[in-house]
Amino acid sequence: MGMDPNTGGEGSPTVWVEEGSADLVLQGEEAEALLKDMIGSTEWVSGHARGIPAHERVIRIPARMVPILREACDVAERETVR
């Protein structure tokens, strides 16, 4: 779908829509320890276990990529309606 327009293309935060499943795939910087600690210790959704499972990562996607994410969500939604 697109990558962070403010990077040089090497290791850039990027958003894809996977063909077939229409899943969103995100690449970004791993969140720093303080943010991961805050997220891991907060109950964001009632009944959801606290903590970050070992198989998951918290990543940071720049706010300037919101239009790319919005477009990716639209594409994924259209793909799942078919």
N, C-alpha and C positions, 0 to 999 in steps of 0.2 A: 504494500500500500504506500509506504513512504518511510523516510528516515528523517531524523532531526536535521532541519535545514541549517542549523548553526554549527554543524560539525563538518570535518573534512572527509567524512566517509569511512574512516577507519575506526571500528568499534562504536559506531554511531547507534544511539537508541533508534530502534526500528520496529515497525508494526507490519505484520503479515496477516492475511486471511488464508488459512490452510485449505487447499483444494480438497474437495470431498467432504470433510467434516464441517467446514465453514467456521472452525475454531479460530479465535484470535490468538496470535502468537506474538509475544512482546519480548524485545531485547532492550535492556537498559542497565544503568549502573546499579549495582547492588546497594541497597540502602545502608547508611552508616549505622554503627552499633547502637547509638542513642535512639535513632528512629526505630530500629528493629526491636529494641527493648521496650519502647513505648507501645508499639503495635502488639508485641507479644504479651504484654501485661494488661491489655485493655480488652474488655468484652464489647466488641463493636456491634455484634448482633446477639440479641437475647438468646441464650441457650447454646451459643457457639463456644466451643472450648477455647480457652486462652492458650497462647503460645503459638509458635510457628513450627509446624511439623518438619521433620528432618528432610523430607522430600520436596519442600516448598521453599521459595525465596521471596523476599520483599524487594521489589525493584522500583527504581525511581524513573518516571517518564516525565520529561520537561513539559510544563504547561503549554509551551508554544506548539506542542504536538497535538493538542486537543482537536484541531480540525482534521488531522490525519486519523486519529482514533475514532472520531465521529463518522468519517467516511468508511473506515473499516467496519464499524458496527452496522452501518447501513448495508454494506455489501454482504456481511455475514447474515444479516436478517433476511435479505432478499434470497440468499442461497438456501436458507432453511425453509423458506416458504414453498419452494419448488417441489 
